[in-house]
Amino acid sequence: MKTLISLSFRSAIAVLGLSLSACSVNLSPPTLGGGGAAFTKWDEDAAVVAELTALNTKLTQAYEKEDIATLKGLLSEQHVHNNVFGSRLSKKAFLEDIESGTLEFVSYETPDLEWYVRGDMAVATGVIEAKAVRGGKPVPASKFVFTRIFVKEGGEWKVLLFHNTMVGKPPVAG
């Protein structure tokens, strides 16, 4: 598990052209509810975090309402959406899934959210609680951990990359 998290983080950092030596991250699996993970924060600019949190609220409301116009404006043209089924979708493909009814959101919120901000890049991570239907069938989970990378484009924050994983009970060693 640590290797997969490390590779995902390395890939995200490489996409953004940053050096791994610029970041210090504990790759131990996080505990939901903020009880176990000890991450080194990047910049702690309260005004930027407030702006990003408001943007995240707008984004989650757009998901829940399936508001394509708002989502188009909030997602980068280079947006990559890695969903819980292992599919990597472009912005166009992701929005087409919503527009066509292939993906329907019944509810969507992020009750647990942490920010890591550095200049024109921000990483949000936390918990999503959502109910969704894909291809006419309920998504088999309602709690997910996620990572969302925001970048500034033309002076506005846009979502560049999204990845989430269903939360389940790990297997018991035996």
C-alpha positions as CSV (number, residue, x, y, z in Angstrom):
1,M,0.0,0.0,0.0
2,K,2.8,2.4,0.8
3,T,4.4,1.9,-2.6
4,L,1.1,2.6,-4.4
5,I,0.6,5.8,-2.4
6,S,4.2,6.8,-3.1
7,L,3.9,6.2,-6.8
8,S,0.7,8.1,-7.0
9,F,2.2,11.0,-5.1
10,R,5.4,10.9,-7.3
11,S,3.3,10.8,-10.4
12,A,1.3,13.9,-9.3
13,I,4.4,15.8,-8.4
14,A,6.1,14.8,-11.7
15,V,3.0,16.1,-13.6
16,L,3.4,19.4,-11.9
17,G,7.1,19.6,-12.4
18,L,8.1,19.7,-8.8
19,S,10.9,18.1,-7.0
20,L,10.1,15.4,-4.4
21,S,12.8,17.0,-2.2
22,A,10.5,20.0,-1.9
23,C,7.9,18.0,0.0
24,S,7.9,16.0,3.2
25,V,5.1,13.5,3.5
26,N,4.4,10.7,5.9
27,L,3.2,7.8,3.6
28,S,1.6,5.8,6.4
29,P,-2.0,5.0,5.6
30,P,-4.2,7.8,7.0
31,T,-6.9,7.1,9.6
32,L,-10.3,8.5,8.8
33,G,-11.4,11.3,11.1
34,G,-7.9,12.8,11.3
35,G,-6.7,10.5,14.0
36,G,-3.6,8.9,12.7
37,A,-1.9,10.6,9.8
38,A,0.9,13.1,10.6
39,F,1.5,15.1,7.4
40,T,3.9,18.0,7.1
41,K,1.8,20.9,5.9
42,W,3.0,23.2,3.1
43,D,2.0,26.9,3.2
44,E,-0.7,27.7,5.7
45,D,-2.2,30.9,4.1
46,A,-5.6,31.1,5.7
47,A,-7.1,33.3,3.0
48,V,-6.0,30.9,0.2
49,V,-7.3,27.9,2.2
50,A,-10.7,29.7,2.7
51,E,-10.8,30.5,-1.0
52,L,-10.1,26.9,-1.9
53,T,-12.6,25.5,0.6
54,A,-15.3,27.8,-0.8
55,L,-14.3,26.5,-4.3
56,N,-14.5,22.9,-3.1
57,T,-18.0,23.5,-1.7
58,K,-19.0,25.0,-5.1
59,L,-17.5,21.9,-6.8
60,T,-19.2,19.4,-4.5
61,Q,-22.6,21.1,-5.0
62,A,-22.0,21.0,-8.8
63,Y,-21.4,17.3,-8.6
64,E,-24.5,16.7,-6.5
65,K,-26.7,18.9,-8.9
66,E,-24.9,17.5,-12.0
67,D,-24.3,21.1,-13.0
68,I,-22.3,20.6,-16.2
69,A,-21.8,24.3,-16.8
70,T,-20.2,24.9,-13.4
71,L,-18.1,21.7,-13.6
72,K,-16.8,22.8,-17.0
73,G,-15.6,26.1,-15.5
74,L,-14.0,24.5,-12.4
75,L,-12.1,21.7,-14.2
76,S,-8.9,22.3,-16.0
77,E,-8.9,21.6,-19.8
78,Q,-6.1,19.0,-18.9
79,H,-8.3,17.5,-16.1
80,V,-7.7,13.8,-15.3
81,H,-10.4,12.0,-13.3
82,N,-9.3,8.7,-11.9
83,N,-12.4,7.0,-10.6
84,V,-13.0,4.2,-8.1
85,F,-13.2,1.6,-10.8
86,G,-9.7,2.3,-12.1
87,S,-10.8,4.3,-15.2
88,R,-8.8,7.3,-16.2
89,L,-11.2,9.9,-17.8
90,S,-10.4,13.2,-19.5
91,K,-12.5,16.2,-18.6
92,K,-14.6,15.6,-21.8
93,A,-15.2,11.9,-21.0
94,F,-16.0,12.6,-17.3
95,L,-18.6,15.3,-18.2
96,E,-20.1,13.1,-21.0
97,D,-20.6,10.4,-18.4
98,I,-22.7,12.8,-16.3
99,E,-24.5,14.4,-19.2
100,S,-25.5,11.0,-20.7
101,G,-26.7,9.7,-17.3
102,T,-24.0,7.0,-17.2
103,L,-22.9,8.6,-13.9
104,E,-25.5,10.1,-11.6
105,F,-24.9,11.6,-8.2
106,V,-27.6,11.2,-5.5
107,S,-25.5,13.0,-2.8
108,Y,-21.9,14.3,-2.6
109,E,-20.0,16.0,0.2
110,T,-16.5,16.3,1.7
111,P,-16.9,16.3,5.5
112,D,-13.2,15.8,6.1
113,L,-10.8,18.0,4.1
114,E,-7.2,19.0,4.5
115,W,-5.2,21.4,2.3
116,Y,-1.6,21.5,1.2
117,V,-0.8,24.7,-0.7
118,R,2.3,25.9,-2.4
119,G,2.2,28.9,-4.7
120,D,-0.1,28.1,-7.7
121,M,-0.7,24.5,-6.7
122,A,-2.9,23.1,-3.9
123,V,-3.6,19.5,-2.9
124,A,-6.9,18.6,-1.2
125,T,-7.2,15.3,0.6
126,G,-9.9,13.9,2.8
127,V,-13.1,11.9,2.8
128,I,-16.0,12.0,0.3
129,E,-19.4,10.8,1.4
130,A,-21.5,10.2,-1.7
131,K,-24.2,8.1,-3.2
132,A,-23.9,7.5,-6.9
133,V,-25.2,5.3,-9.7
134,R,-23.0,4.2,-12.6
135,G,-24.5,2.4,-15.6
136,G,-27.8,2.0,-13.8
137,K,-26.3,0.3,-10.7
138,P,-25.4,1.8,-7.3
139,V,-21.7,2.4,-6.7
140,P,-20.9,-0.2,-4.1
141,A,-19.6,2.2,-1.5
142,S,-20.6,5.5,0.0
143,K,-17.4,6.6,1.7
144,F,-14.2,7.3,-0.2
145,V,-10.8,8.8,0.5
146,F,-9.6,11.3,-2.2
147,T,-6.9,13.5,-3.5
148,R,-7.7,16.5,-5.7
149,I,-5.0,18.7,-7.2
150,F,-5.8,22.3,-8.0
151,V,-3.6,24.6,-10.1
152,K,-4.0,28.3,-11.0
153,E,-4.8,28.9,-14.6
154,G,-5.2,32.5,-15.8
155,G,-5.4,33.6,-12.2
156,E,-8.2,31.1,-11.3
157,W,-8.0,27.8,-9.4
158,K,-8.9,24.8,-11.5
159,V,-9.1,21.1,-10.7
160,L,-6.2,19.4,-12.6
161,L,-6.4,15.9,-11.2
162,F,-8.8,13.8,-9.1
163,H,-8.4,10.3,-7.6
164,N,-10.5,8.5,-5.1
165,T,-10.6,5.0,-3.5
166,M,-13.5,3.2,-1.9
167,V,-13.1,2.9,1.9
168,G,-13.4,-0.7,3.1
169,K,-12.2,-2.9,5.9
170,P,-8.7,-4.2,5.2
171,P,-8.2,-7.9,5.3
172,V,-7.3,-9.5,8.6
173,A,-3.9,-11.3,8.7
174,G,-4.3,-14.9,9.5
